[in-house]
Amino acid sequence: MAIRDIYETGFDEDIQTDSSTNQCPECDGWVTTNAVETVCEDCGLVIDEQRIDHGPEWRAYDDEERERTGAPLTAARHDRGLSTEIGRGTDANGNEISGQKRRRLARMRREQTRGRWRSKAERNLAHGLGEVRRLTSALELSDSVRDQACQLFRSAQNEDLLRGRSIEAIAAASVYGACRCNGRSRLVDDVSEMARVAESRVTNAYKTLNEELGLPAEPVSPSMFVPRLASDLECPDRIRQRARTLAEQAEERGVTTGVHPAGFAAACLYKAGREEGRWLMQSEVAGAANISTTTIRNHRDTLQQLDDEHSVGTKGDTERRGASAKSRG
């Protein structure tokens, strides 16, 4: 009985079973090919091995060996990272080149720069992706968020959403949209300040992207802004934890619907600081959240009202438990 009749075989994308050469030259048995070798399943004969690995080779064992492939493809470049770069002054091995060859490379570099973009749309795409990379670097965002923002800008251009809007505004809106989709606590003010674009233009561009592309952006809660504001204000861990507890309790009660999330988080930090004996100034907290001191006071009153209701409810529960204990006694 053959091995294939005893053990079950599953699907493997590396196994080739639809070829006419799937017969063993020795026993006419079943032949399978994976990423390493070609083997007969009946008699175990190795027909072919040491296949060519078409994958990249990133590691070089000495200075003489070079990588067989270049950098991986990336969405942060208009040509996916496949552009040609002409060096200056030295060759690939680091040796100095002559003056005549430097002048020739300069002429080649000039012509390569002129023919780098095939159309004006591709030039705009390169400029927009460069702006996205600059913003993500200034905001210290991760590479995954950067790639998502670049892909979002590319989708906006494909849907012809750049018409009538500036490239900088769409780039800033793409970065803000990627932060919203990943649950990052970033304000429109932060992105517009780094982008050197008016906040209203970034807001309008984001609304357009959200409506036309259907972004899976989740609502931002005040508890998401507590860690960032606490870090900016250099608050200790106990104040941060207390402020997050206050924000989560307010979210559960539904009082944070329709309010500015950063403003409510700032009010939670202000109240937590007062409870812990650290007097945070309202102007200082409001400046970190980019809101007014009136917003801080309004949200502080809301939090105080929630505490009063919780205290009354706890006192009533205690009295009811005491009355029931007396009746049983």
Backbone bond lengths (Angstrom), bond angles and torsions (degrees), N, CA, C in turn:
res aa  C-N    CA-C-N  psi(-1)  N-CA   C-N-CA  omega(-1)  CA-C   N-CA-C  phi
1 M - - - 1.466 - - 1.533 108.89 -
2 A 1.305 116.72 135.08 1.462 121.58 -177.92 1.521 110.47 -75.26
3 I 1.337 113.36 158.00 1.470 118.72 -179.81 1.513 110.52 -64.06
4 R 1.342 116.99 -35.59 1.458 119.65 -177.52 1.522 112.26 -67.74
5 D 1.333 117.98 -16.84 1.459 120.94 176.63 1.524 112.02 -84.26
6 I 1.341 116.59 -16.41 1.456 120.36 -177.28 1.523 110.82 -95.41
7 Y 1.335 116.03 -49.63 1.459 121.05 -176.17 1.517 110.00 -98.83
8 E 1.327 114.46 143.74 1.456 119.72 176.76 1.519 109.70 -78.35
9 T 1.296 116.09 143.08 1.462 121.64 178.71 1.510 108.45 -111.77
10 G 1.328 116.36 132.96 1.456 122.10 178.58 1.513 111.60 -99.61
11 F 1.320 115.48 176.56 1.457 121.42 -179.07 1.519 109.99 -79.28
12 D 1.304 117.86 134.05 1.453 124.59 174.65 1.514 107.72 -136.66
13 E 1.338 116.42 125.44 1.462 118.46 -176.01 1.519 112.45 -68.37
14 D 1.367 117.72 -17.27 1.454 120.05 177.79 1.530 112.59 -82.86
15 I 1.340 118.26 -16.63 1.459 121.26 -177.25 1.522 109.93 -82.37
16 Q 1.319 116.52 131.63 1.453 122.49 179.98 1.523 108.64 -105.73
17 T 1.319 116.93 118.18 1.469 121.40 -177.52 1.517 112.78 -124.16
18 D 1.343 117.70 -3.32 1.459 120.28 -176.61 1.520 112.72 -103.74
19 S 1.317 117.42 20.64 1.464 120.64 -179.07 1.525 110.05 -99.31
20 S 1.312 115.43 151.33 1.472 120.21 179.74 1.521 112.20 -76.84
21 T 1.344 117.97 -9.50 1.460 121.51 -178.50 1.522 112.25 -96.80
22 N 1.348 117.90 15.64 1.459 120.89 -179.05 1.521 111.02 -82.95
23 Q 1.320 116.30 56.94 1.453 122.81 175.12 1.517 108.96 -137.60
24 C 1.328 115.44 136.09 1.455 120.86 -179.54 1.529 109.85 -74.03
25 P 1.320 119.79 133.96 1.474 120.80 178.63 1.525 113.60 -69.03
26 E 1.341 118.00 -15.77 1.456 121.08 -178.18 1.533 111.99 -93.35
27 C 1.354 117.03 -49.18 1.464 120.38 -174.08 1.520 113.75 -122.49
28 D 1.343 116.50 6.56 1.469 121.15 -177.01 1.531 111.78 56.59
29 G 1.349 116.01 31.70 1.457 120.55 179.91 1.523 112.42 -84.40
30 W 1.337 114.68 -175.18 1.466 121.64 -177.22 1.530 109.63 -81.22
31 V 1.310 116.79 131.26 1.460 123.02 -176.41 1.531 109.02 -114.88
32 T 1.333 116.10 133.68 1.473 121.79 176.53 1.519 108.72 -124.13
33 T 1.303 115.58 148.73 1.470 122.85 -179.15 1.516 108.71 -126.16
34 N 1.323 116.47 123.07 1.459 121.55 175.05 1.519 109.33 -114.63
35 A 1.327 116.63 -163.14 1.460 120.07 -175.51 1.527 113.16 -73.98
36 V 1.335 118.14 -9.22 1.459 120.86 -175.58 1.518 112.21 -111.63
37 E 1.344 117.35 -48.27 1.458 119.69 -172.46 1.517 110.64 -154.68
38 T 1.340 114.48 169.23 1.457 123.42 176.16 1.522 107.92 -111.99
39 V 1.355 116.48 120.66 1.460 121.71 -171.30 1.513 109.17 -130.67
40 C 1.350 116.10 145.18 1.455 122.39 172.31 1.523 108.64 -84.46
41 E 1.315 117.18 127.27 1.454 120.48 -177.88 1.513 113.17 -76.05
42 D 1.349 117.64 -18.27 1.465 120.33 -177.95 1.518 112.29 -85.79
43 C 1.330 116.74 -53.73 1.465 119.77 -176.98 1.515 113.66 -103.47
44 G 1.330 118.55 -9.80 1.461 121.51 178.19 1.513 114.31 81.42
45 L 1.311 119.73 13.74 1.455 122.24 179.93 1.524 110.37 -70.49
46 V 1.340 116.15 129.51 1.463 121.83 175.75 1.530 107.64 -87.32
47 I 1.308 116.89 108.43 1.455 121.77 -176.30 1.523 111.30 -83.46
48 D 1.322 117.23 -40.66 1.457 120.84 -178.23 1.518 108.48 -146.41
49 E 1.333 116.37 141.95 1.454 121.25 179.18 1.525 109.60 -147.02
50 Q 1.343 114.30 174.76 1.469 121.16 -179.21 1.529 110.40 55.69
51 R 1.325 114.75 55.32 1.461 119.42 177.58 1.524 110.71 -70.56
52 I 1.312 116.37 159.80 1.457 121.65 -178.68 1.520 109.26 -72.43
53 D 1.319 115.43 128.55 1.458 121.04 177.12 1.522 108.20 -90.25
54 H 1.315 115.35 112.65 1.469 119.79 -178.37 1.519 112.80 -86.93
55 G 1.308 119.05 3.80 1.458 121.54 179.68 1.514 112.61 -78.60
56 P 1.323 117.28 170.96 1.461 120.33 -178.42 1.518 112.16 -74.06
57 E 1.304 116.45 154.53 1.451 123.44 177.17 1.528 107.43 -119.13
58 W 1.325 115.52 97.12 1.460 119.24 -171.69 1.525 112.45 -83.25
59 R 1.315 118.62 -25.03 1.459 120.43 -173.23 1.522 110.92 -96.61
60 A 1.330 116.11 135.43 1.462 122.26 174.95 1.522 108.22 -112.30
61 Y 1.335 117.22 128.59 1.454 121.26 -175.02 1.527 112.55 -82.43
62 D 1.297 119.12 -21.81 1.465 121.93 175.50 1.520 108.69 -149.59
63 D 1.315 116.21 -179.53 1.461 121.02 -176.04 1.519 112.92 -71.31
64 E 1.325 117.25 -22.36 1.461 120.01 -177.88 1.518 112.12 -78.15
65 E 1.343 117.17 -30.43 1.456 120.19 -177.44 1.522 110.21 -79.63
66 R 1.295 115.81 141.23 1.457 121.89 179.75 1.522 109.25 -121.87
67 E 1.296 115.87 159.22 1.456 119.78 177.63 1.519 110.34 -70.94
68 R 1.327 115.16 141.13 1.464 119.21 -179.36 1.510 112.29 -76.67
69 T 1.311 116.94 -19.03 1.461 120.39 -178.29 1.510 109.32 -131.32
70 G 1.318 116.16 166.11 1.448 121.12 178.75 1.516 111.56 -89.72
71 A 1.311 114.75 -157.72 1.464 120.19 -179.73 1.525 110.30 -69.74
72 P 1.335 118.52 156.49 1.469 120.45 179.54 1.515 111.11 -68.73
73 L 1.322 115.44 160.91 1.461 120.52 177.98 1.522 110.10 -66.74
74 T 1.301 115.67 144.61 1.456 121.27 -178.73 1.515 109.56 -139.63
75 A 1.320 115.74 146.49 1.465 121.01 178.20 1.516 112.06 -84.26
76 A 1.347 117.62 -3.99 1.457 121.11 -177.92 1.523 112.59 -82.72
77 R 1.317 118.70 -2.44 1.458 122.62 178.96 1.518 109.35 -118.57
78 H 1.310 116.13 148.70 1.462 119.16 -176.62 1.521 111.85 -68.02
79 D 1.350 117.69 -25.28 1.461 122.37 179.45 1.522 111.83 -108.79
80 R 1.335 116.82 21.41 1.474 123.67 179.44 1.523 112.06 64.15
81 G 1.339 118.79 19.35 1.452 121.35 178.66 1.504 114.85 86.89
82 L 1.336 118.76 14.31 1.460 122.48 -177.76 1.525 112.29 -100.79
83 S 1.321 118.64 17.59 1.456 121.08 -178.29 1.523 110.67 -75.82
84 T 1.316 116.48 159.75 1.455 123.59 179.49 1.518 109.74 -94.97
85 E 1.311 116.30 132.55 1.459 122.25 178.16 1.526 108.48 -116.62
86 I 1.311 117.15 122.67 1.459 123.48 179.10 1.516 107.59 -99.77
87 G 1.332 115.87 120.28 1.457 120.54 -176.08 1.513 113.20 -73.27
88 R 1.339 115.06 -179.11 1.457 122.58 -177.97 1.528 109.34 -132.88
89 G 1.312 115.93 127.94 1.463 120.63 169.56 1.505 116.14 85.16
90 T 1.334 119.43 -35.01 1.463 122.00 -177.15 1.521 109.85 -131.74
91 D 1.324 115.07 160.34 1.455 119.98 177.31 1.516 110.12 -91.38
92 A 1.346 116.83 -168.51 1.461 120.77 -176.29 1.517 112.61 -66.07
93 N 1.330 117.61 -25.92 1.466 121.21 -179.98 1.521 112.96 -92.50
94 G 1.330 117.26 2.69 1.462 120.37 178.84 1.507 115.12 87.27
95 N 1.331 118.47 8.68 1.460 121.91 -179.38 1.522 110.72 -85.71
96 E 1.335 116.59 147.43 1.452 121.52 178.06 1.520 110.04 -69.04
97 I 1.321 115.64 142.61 1.467 120.55 179.01 1.518 108.83 -108.52
98 S 1.292 114.88 159.61 1.459 120.87 -176.37 1.526 111.09 -73.06
99 G 1.334 114.94 166.35 1.455 119.54 179.60 1.518 112.82 -65.34
100 Q 1.316 116.91 -37.19 1.462 119.79 178.79 1.526 111.33 -64.04
101 K 1.318 116.20 -40.62 1.466 119.09 179.52 1.536 110.70 -71.66
102 R 1.336 118.21 -33.13 1.468 120.22 176.80 1.526 110.97 -63.87
103 R 1.345 116.56 -41.04 1.456 119.63 178.25 1.525 111.14 -65.85
104 R 1.305 116.38 -37.83 1.466 119.43 177.87 1.519 111.38 -66.89
105 L 1.351 116.83 -40.21 1.465 119.89 176.70 1.520 111.27 -66.31
106 A 1.328 117.37 -33.15 1.466 119.84 177.64 1.521 110.66 -65.09
107 R 1.326 117.55 -40.95 1.469 120.40 177.20 1.527 110.66 -66.33
108 M 1.326 117.22 -39.47 1.463 120.36 177.69 1.530 110.89 -65.89
109 R 1.320 116.70 -38.20 1.458 120.25 179.19 1.519 111.30 -65.75
110 R 1.336 116.31 -38.22 1.453 119.83 178.60 1.523 111.23 -65.57
111 E 1.310 116.96 -44.77 1.463 119.73 179.10 1.523 111.77 -68.12
112 Q 1.348 116.51 -34.43 1.470 119.40 178.26 1.527 110.52 -67.81
113 T 1.335 118.05 -35.35 1.454 121.54 177.62 1.523 110.93 -68.17
114 R 1.311 116.99 -38.42 1.461 120.54 179.56 1.527 112.13 -66.78
115 G 1.325 116.51 -37.77 1.468 119.94 -178.29 1.505 114.07 -99.18
116 R 1.331 116.55 21.21 1.463 119.67 -176.83 1.516 112.03 -73.13
117 W 1.322 117.56 -34.30 1.459 121.72 -178.28 1.508 109.36 -110.89
118 R 1.326 115.07 133.13 1.463 120.13 -178.69 1.512 112.47 -84.35
119 S 1.323 117.93 -18.99 1.463 121.17 -178.86 1.519 108.92 -153.01
120 K 1.331 115.02 170.19 1.452 119.65 177.64 1.517 111.22 -69.45
121 A 1.325 117.40 -31.35 1.466 120.44 177.08 1.530 111.02 -63.04
122 E 1.325 116.40 -39.87 1.460 119.36 178.07 1.524 110.99 -68.76
123 R 1.322 117.81 -34.92 1.455 120.58 175.44 1.537 110.72 -64.69
124 N 1.329 116.91 -42.51 1.465 120.05 177.19 1.527 111.23 -64.03
125 L 1.329 116.19 -37.36 1.462 119.69 178.78 1.525 110.60 -64.55
126 A 1.324 116.87 -42.26 1.466 119.73 178.18 1.520 111.41 -63.37
127 H 1.334 117.04 -41.04 1.462 120.40 178.86 1.531 111.04 -66.36
128 G 1.321 117.52 -41.95 1.455 120.65 179.88 1.516 112.54 -66.62
129 L 1.326 118.17 -41.95 1.462 120.47 179.21 1.529 110.91 -67.70
130 G 1.324 116.51 -34.12 1.462 118.46 174.51 1.515 112.06 -64.56
131 E 1.329 117.16 -37.44 1.459 120.88 176.37 1.528 111.03 -66.81
132 V 1.327 117.27 -38.41 1.467 120.55 177.31 1.522 110.69 -63.74
133 R 1.321 117.06 -43.28 1.466 120.33 178.31 1.531 111.30 -62.85
134 R 1.316 116.90 -38.94 1.463 119.95 179.02 1.532 111.25 -65.30
135 L 1.330 117.26 -42.56 1.459 120.92 -178.99 1.524 111.60 -66.67
136 T 1.319 117.12 -44.87 1.468 119.69 179.94 1.525 111.37 -64.55
137 S 1.325 117.05 -33.67 1.463 119.49 176.76 1.524 111.17 -70.56
138 A 1.338 117.23 -40.08 1.466 120.28 179.40 1.523 111.65 -68.32
139 L 1.341 117.43 -34.36 1.461 121.92 179.76 1.521 112.87 -86.92
140 E 1.349 117.01 -1.68 1.473 123.05 178.95 1.520 111.33 58.29
141 L 1.331 115.81 49.35 1.457 121.14 177.18 1.524 109.68 -93.95
142 S 1.319 115.71 161.48 1.462 120.76 -176.91 1.529 110.93 -76.52
143 D 1.331 115.11 167.48 1.465 120.11 -179.86 1.521 112.13 -67.38
144 S 1.323 117.04 -31.89 1.467 119.14 179.08 1.524 110.93 -66.30
145 V 1.341 116.94 -41.36 1.467 119.98 176.86 1.526 110.12 -65.64
146 R 1.326 116.74 -38.73 1.470 120.18 177.59 1.516 111.30 -60.95
147 D 1.331 117.18 -45.88 1.472 119.80 179.78 1.524 111.30 -64.71
148 Q 1.328 117.77 -38.15 1.466 119.91 177.98 1.525 111.38 -66.31
149 A 1.335 116.53 -38.79 1.466 119.85 177.73 1.530 110.80 -66.01
150 C 1.317 117.16 -39.64 1.471 120.55 177.76 1.523 111.03 -64.99
151 Q 1.325 117.11 -41.54 1.456 119.97 177.79 1.526 110.99 -66.26
152 L 1.318 117.20 -34.36 1.464 121.03 177.58 1.528 110.87 -66.78
153 F 1.335 116.90 -40.59 1.466 119.87 176.88 1.530 110.37 -65.34
154 R 1.334 116.45 -38.94 1.462 119.53 178.70 1.533 111.01 -64.36
155 S 1.331 116.73 -39.54 1.463 120.08 178.01 1.527 111.08 -66.97
156 A 1.332 116.81 -36.68 1.466 119.95 177.74 1.524 111.08 -63.88
157 Q 1.307 117.15 -38.59 1.465 119.34 178.22 1.524 111.17 -70.12
158 N 1.328 117.26 -38.41 1.463 119.71 178.55 1.528 111.64 -65.10
159 E 1.334 117.19 -31.50 1.465 121.09 178.12 1.523 112.51 -86.93
160 D 1.334 117.43 7.18 1.464 123.45 176.94 1.533 111.04 60.69
161 L 1.347 115.91 42.21 1.458 120.79 178.25 1.520 112.59 -91.96
162 L 1.336 118.23 -5.23 1.452 120.94 179.65 1.523 112.70 -82.29
163 R 1.307 116.21 -13.73 1.464 119.21 -177.69 1.530 110.20 -66.33
164 G 1.324 115.99 124.68 1.447 121.53 -179.31 1.509 114.97 81.87
165 R 1.340 118.23 2.72 1.462 121.94 179.46 1.526 108.52 -129.36
166 S 1.303 115.72 154.27 1.463 120.02 -179.17 1.524 110.21 -78.82
167 I 1.324 115.15 151.47 1.461 120.48 178.92 1.523 110.28 -65.90
168 E 1.329 117.57 -37.11 1.468 120.84 -179.52 1.524 111.50 -64.25
169 A 1.350 117.53 -38.81 1.463 120.28 179.87 1.527 111.23 -67.50
170 I 1.340 116.95 -42.27 1.467 119.57 178.78 1.527 110.29 -67.11
171 A 1.334 118.12 -37.47 1.461 120.37 177.70 1.528 110.97 -64.05
172 A 1.343 117.09 -44.13 1.460 119.94 178.22 1.524 111.16 -64.94
173 A 1.338 117.38 -39.80 1.459 120.77 177.79 1.528 110.98 -65.43
174 S 1.321 117.83 -34.86 1.469 120.97 177.48 1.522 110.89 -65.46
175 V 1.330 116.93 -41.62 1.466 120.24 177.95 1.524 110.63 -65.29
176 Y 1.334 116.52 -43.82 1.469 119.73 178.87 1.527 110.84 -65.29
177 G 1.333 117.43 -39.47 1.465 120.25 177.91 1.515 112.09 -64.63
178 A 1.337 117.81 -39.72 1.464 120.18 177.27 1.526 110.91 -64.86
179 C 1.352 117.29 -37.00 1.462 119.75 176.50 1.523 111.24 -65.93
180 R 1.330 117.42 -41.02 1.459 120.53 178.64 1.523 111.65 -64.91
181 C 1.322 117.06 -40.38 1.466 120.00 -179.22 1.523 112.13 -68.58
182 N 1.345 117.89 -25.25 1.458 121.72 -179.81 1.515 112.82 -100.32
183 G 1.344 117.65 6.34 1.454 120.61 177.65 1.510 114.12 71.44
184 R 1.343 118.12 28.77 1.461 121.50 178.29 1.523 109.93 -86.54
185 S 1.329 115.81 139.65 1.460 121.05 -177.32 1.528 109.77 -85.83
186 R 1.305 115.52 81.18 1.459 121.33 177.12 1.516 109.12 -125.18
187 L 1.333 115.36 138.06 1.446 121.03 178.86 1.523 109.94 -94.46
188 V 1.330 114.98 158.84 1.462 119.35 175.62 1.527 109.81 -63.87
189 D 1.334 116.99 -32.02 1.464 119.83 178.71 1.514 111.59 -62.57
190 D 1.335 117.41 -40.92 1.461 120.59 -179.80 1.527 111.18 -62.40
191 V 1.333 115.82 -45.23 1.469 119.45 -177.95 1.523 110.92 -69.55
192 S 1.334 117.67 -43.98 1.465 120.39 -178.44 1.523 111.78 -66.57
193 E 1.333 117.16 -32.36 1.464 119.77 178.19 1.523 110.83 -66.56
194 M 1.339 117.00 -41.81 1.457 120.18 178.03 1.528 111.69 -71.68
195 A 1.326 116.21 -30.64 1.461 120.13 -177.90 1.521 113.06 -83.11
196 R 1.323 116.97 -10.68 1.471 121.36 -177.62 1.527 111.17 57.37
197 V 1.341 114.64 41.01 1.460 122.91 178.23 1.521 107.34 -127.65
198 A 1.322 116.71 146.95 1.461 120.34 179.33 1.524 110.44 -61.09
199 E 1.323 115.38 144.22 1.465 120.46 -178.22 1.525 111.92 -61.53
200 S 1.326 117.44 -36.40 1.468 120.40 -179.42 1.526 111.47 -64.08
201 R 1.328 117.32 -36.74 1.469 120.02 179.88 1.530 110.55 -69.82
202 V 1.327 116.90 -38.48 1.470 119.58 177.68 1.523 110.26 -67.11
203 T 1.330 117.29 -40.11 1.464 120.90 179.07 1.526 111.38 -63.41
204 N 1.331 116.56 -44.85 1.468 119.61 178.58 1.524 111.73 -64.45
205 A 1.329 116.63 -39.52 1.466 119.59 178.54 1.525 111.04 -65.44
206 Y 1.344 117.01 -39.28 1.463 119.39 178.60 1.520 111.28 -66.89
207 K 1.320 117.76 -39.27 1.462 120.11 176.78 1.517 111.24 -60.75
208 T 1.333 116.14 -39.54 1.470 119.49 178.53 1.530 111.03 -65.10
209 L 1.335 116.97 -44.83 1.460 120.13 178.35 1.523 111.18 -62.51
210 N 1.321 116.26 -40.66 1.459 120.01 -177.94 1.529 111.42 -66.76
211 E 1.326 116.85 -38.91 1.463 120.17 -178.76 1.526 112.27 -76.56
212 E 1.326 117.45 -42.74 1.458 120.63 -174.40 1.530 113.33 -80.61
213 L 1.321 116.94 -35.50 1.460 120.54 -176.96 1.519 112.98 -100.11
214 G 1.328 118.46 -11.00 1.464 120.79 179.02 1.513 112.99 62.89
215 L 1.313 117.58 58.94 1.461 121.61 -177.21 1.530 110.71 -67.88
216 P 1.339 117.63 138.36 1.472 120.36 177.08 1.528 111.68 -81.93
217 A 1.330 116.41 54.91 1.468 121.08 -177.45 1.519 109.82 -82.70
218 E 1.331 115.45 131.93 1.458 121.04 179.24 1.532 110.01 -94.40
219 P 1.322 117.54 151.57 1.470 119.71 176.69 1.523 111.13 -61.09
220 V 1.311 115.64 139.97 1.466 121.42 -178.89 1.524 108.79 -87.97
221 S 1.316 117.23 127.94 1.461 122.59 -179.25 1.531 109.70 -98.95
222 P 1.330 118.12 153.60 1.472 120.06 178.72 1.519 113.88 -61.08
223 S 1.347 117.45 -31.41 1.467 119.04 -178.79 1.523 112.35 -64.23
224 M 1.329 117.89 -21.50 1.460 120.50 178.22 1.521 111.95 -72.49
225 F 1.339 117.84 -25.17 1.458 121.20 -177.85 1.523 112.48 -91.03
226 V 1.323 118.21 -11.16 1.466 120.31 -176.93 1.526 111.95 -61.94
227 P 1.342 121.16 -48.81 1.475 118.82 -178.29 1.523 113.56 -60.59
228 R 1.332 117.54 -40.84 1.465 119.49 -177.49 1.525 110.87 -67.92
229 L 1.334 117.46 -44.40 1.457 119.92 178.92 1.527 111.53 -66.31
230 A 1.323 116.93 -37.91 1.466 119.92 177.88 1.522 111.17 -64.74
231 S 1.334 116.52 -36.03 1.460 119.71 176.67 1.528 111.11 -68.14
232 D 1.324 117.23 -39.66 1.470 119.82 178.55 1.525 111.31 -66.25
233 L 1.333 117.72 -36.00 1.461 122.12 -178.98 1.522 113.16 -88.13
234 E 1.355 117.19 -3.20 1.466 122.95 179.93 1.526 111.46 57.33
235 C 1.320 115.20 47.31 1.462 121.00 178.42 1.526 110.21 -83.77
236 P 1.326 118.23 145.86 1.474 120.10 176.31 1.526 111.47 -69.04
237 D 1.326 114.76 170.91 1.465 120.24 -174.70 1.527 112.39 -65.91
238 R 1.318 118.31 -35.19 1.472 119.83 -176.96 1.534 110.46 -66.90
239 I 1.340 117.76 -37.21 1.461 120.09 177.09 1.524 110.17 -68.95
240 R 1.321 116.56 -39.30 1.459 119.79 178.71 1.520 111.08 -63.38
241 Q 1.305 117.19 -44.88 1.466 120.17 -179.85 1.522 111.64 -65.41
242 R 1.343 116.60 -40.52 1.463 119.45 178.98 1.526 110.96 -66.09
243 A 1.331 117.25 -39.75 1.464 120.42 178.75 1.526 111.04 -65.94
244 R 1.310 117.41 -39.00 1.464 119.47 177.68 1.527 110.83 -66.21
245 T 1.342 117.01 -37.20 1.466 119.85 177.14 1.522 110.68 -63.73
246 L 1.333 116.63 -42.37 1.459 120.10 178.27 1.526 111.34 -62.88
247 A 1.333 116.57 -41.49 1.461 119.59 -179.87 1.525 111.43 -66.27
248 E 1.336 117.29 -41.23 1.463 119.78 179.77 1.524 111.55 -67.63
249 Q 1.320 117.67 -38.09 1.465 119.85 177.00 1.527 111.33 -64.63
250 A 1.331 116.51 -39.69 1.461 120.00 177.63 1.523 111.27 -66.36
251 E 1.323 117.63 -36.38 1.467 120.71 177.63 1.519 110.88 -65.98
252 E 1.329 116.66 -39.27 1.459 119.71 178.34 1.542 111.52 -65.67
253 R 1.324 116.90 -33.84 1.466 120.51 179.00 1.522 111.95 -79.77
254 G 1.331 118.37 -10.40 1.457 121.70 176.70 1.511 115.27 79.73
255 V 1.330 118.24 19.76 1.470 120.21 -178.49 1.524 111.74 -90.15
256 T 1.320 118.53 -4.88 1.462 121.05 -179.32 1.521 112.89 -93.64
257 T 1.311 117.81 3.63 1.459 120.99 -179.48 1.530 109.94 -71.52
258 G 1.316 115.73 123.81 1.455 120.77 177.04 1.513 115.32 83.92
259 V 1.331 118.93 4.07 1.461 120.90 -179.91 1.522 109.63 -99.80
260 H 1.322 115.04 164.74 1.467 120.43 176.86 1.529 108.13 -72.15
261 P 1.338 119.45 117.98 1.475 119.84 -173.55 1.519 113.03 -63.66
262 A 1.340 117.17 -40.78 1.461 118.74 179.14 1.520 111.39 -67.94
263 G 1.340 117.30 -36.27 1.460 119.91 178.21 1.518 112.15 -65.33
264 F 1.323 117.21 -41.32 1.470 119.79 178.81 1.526 110.17 -68.39
265 A 1.339 117.88 -38.07 1.462 120.18 176.76 1.522 111.01 -63.63
266 A 1.338 117.30 -38.07 1.465 120.40 177.29 1.527 110.78 -64.73
267 A 1.346 117.31 -39.33 1.460 120.14 177.53 1.529 111.21 -64.95
268 C 1.326 117.09 -36.99 1.466 120.21 176.75 1.528 111.06 -63.91
269 L 1.321 117.31 -40.38 1.459 120.52 177.24 1.522 111.20 -66.15
270 Y 1.330 116.54 -39.57 1.470 119.82 179.51 1.524 111.03 -64.10
271 K 1.326 116.60 -43.90 1.471 119.99 -179.85 1.528 111.03 -68.87
272 A 1.324 116.85 -40.22 1.464 119.75 178.77 1.523 110.87 -65.04
273 G 1.331 117.35 -36.50 1.460 119.87 177.25 1.512 112.70 -65.31
274 R 1.319 116.70 -38.34 1.463 119.51 177.90 1.528 111.10 -68.48
275 E 1.323 117.24 -37.33 1.466 119.77 178.76 1.524 111.64 -66.61
276 E 1.341 116.76 -33.89 1.462 120.40 -178.40 1.524 113.06 -88.61
277 G 1.331 117.15 2.66 1.457 119.86 177.43 1.508 114.95 88.05
278 R 1.329 118.27 7.33 1.452 120.93 176.63 1.522 107.85 -107.18
279 W 1.326 115.23 113.31 1.463 120.43 -174.18 1.520 109.32 -85.60
280 L 1.330 116.38 100.21 1.460 121.70 174.60 1.528 109.37 -84.11
281 M 1.285 116.67 134.40 1.456 120.69 178.52 1.525 110.21 -72.93
282 Q 1.324 116.21 140.49 1.464 120.13 179.42 1.526 111.41 -62.64
283 S 1.313 116.91 -38.13 1.472 119.80 179.61 1.522 111.30 -66.12
284 E 1.329 117.15 -35.83 1.458 120.97 179.73 1.532 110.80 -67.81
285 V 1.330 116.28 -45.63 1.464 120.13 179.70 1.523 110.74 -67.44
286 A 1.329 116.99 -40.52 1.461 120.71 179.37 1.517 111.45 -65.39
287 G 1.338 117.39 -36.53 1.465 120.10 178.00 1.518 112.30 -66.74
288 A 1.337 117.72 -35.73 1.463 120.23 178.75 1.518 111.24 -67.50
289 A 1.352 117.16 -34.61 1.465 120.99 179.99 1.525 113.25 -93.11
290 N 1.352 117.09 -3.54 1.465 122.51 179.26 1.524 111.05 60.73
291 I 1.334 115.18 48.21 1.465 121.87 177.50 1.526 107.81 -134.32
292 S 1.321 116.65 -177.89 1.456 121.43 179.60 1.531 109.98 -95.82
293 T 1.335 114.42 161.29 1.462 119.17 178.76 1.535 111.76 -68.95
294 T 1.325 116.61 -24.84 1.472 119.43 176.87 1.525 110.94 -63.48
295 T 1.319 116.84 -38.21 1.471 120.43 176.99 1.519 110.85 -63.12
296 I 1.326 116.70 -39.07 1.466 120.52 178.23 1.531 110.43 -61.59
297 R 1.320 116.60 -45.37 1.468 119.77 -178.12 1.518 112.05 -67.09
298 N 1.334 117.20 -39.46 1.468 119.60 179.40 1.527 111.60 -63.39
299 H 1.337 116.68 -46.19 1.465 119.79 179.21 1.531 111.23 -69.32
300 R 1.332 117.00 -31.01 1.463 119.11 176.39 1.524 110.44 -64.15
301 D 1.318 117.51 -40.85 1.467 120.45 177.84 1.528 110.72 -64.35
302 T 1.331 116.34 -37.85 1.469 119.38 177.13 1.521 111.51 -62.68
303 L 1.325 116.99 -43.56 1.464 121.11 178.48 1.523 111.11 -65.19
304 Q 1.332 117.09 -38.56 1.456 119.78 178.59 1.523 111.22 -65.94
305 Q 1.323 116.53 -38.04 1.463 120.29 177.69 1.532 110.72 -64.38
306 L 1.327 117.15 -38.89 1.470 120.13 176.67 1.515 111.36 -64.56
307 D 1.347 116.74 -38.80 1.460 119.32 177.86 1.529 111.23 -65.57
308 D 1.325 116.41 -40.07 1.468 119.57 178.72 1.525 111.28 -63.88
309 E 1.331 117.07 -43.07 1.465 119.74 178.13 1.520 111.39 -64.02
310 H 1.350 115.87 -38.46 1.457 118.49 178.27 1.521 111.35 -66.45
311 S 1.344 116.89 -38.00 1.470 119.98 179.43 1.524 111.13 -66.94
312 V 1.338 116.67 -41.92 1.464 119.96 178.17 1.520 110.86 -63.39
313 G 1.336 116.40 -42.39 1.461 119.49 179.27 1.514 112.22 -64.44
314 T 1.346 116.69 -39.48 1.463 120.19 178.60 1.521 111.32 -66.76
315 K 1.360 116.72 -39.82 1.462 120.23 178.43 1.524 111.25 -65.04
316 G 1.344 116.16 -40.46 1.464 118.80 178.49 1.514 112.49 -64.96
317 D 1.333 117.21 -38.36 1.467 120.18 177.08 1.519 110.99 -64.07
318 T 1.344 116.05 -40.07 1.465 118.97 179.83 1.526 111.09 -64.71
319 E 1.346 117.31 -42.24 1.466 120.24 179.44 1.522 111.03 -65.08
320 R 1.332 117.34 -39.43 1.471 119.32 179.01 1.519 111.08 -65.99
321 R 1.335 116.76 -39.47 1.462 118.35 178.09 1.521 110.86 -65.70
322 G 1.358 117.50 -37.91 1.457 119.40 177.95 1.518 111.84 -66.84
323 A 1.342 118.06 -38.88 1.470 120.61 179.40 1.529 110.32 -66.13
324 S 1.301 116.93 -40.49 1.467 119.11 -179.86 1.529 110.72 -67.36
325 A 1.341 116.21 -34.03 1.461 118.48 177.33 1.523 111.89 -67.13
326 K 1.343 116.78 -38.20 1.467 120.12 177.27 1.517 111.99 -65.56
327 S 1.326 116.23 -40.52 1.468 119.29 -179.95 1.527 111.12 -65.49
328 R 1.305 117.86 -34.44 1.464 119.91 177.61 1.528 110.63 -71.92
329 G 1.360 114.71 -33.51 1.480 117.44 179.76 1.512 111.07 -72.70
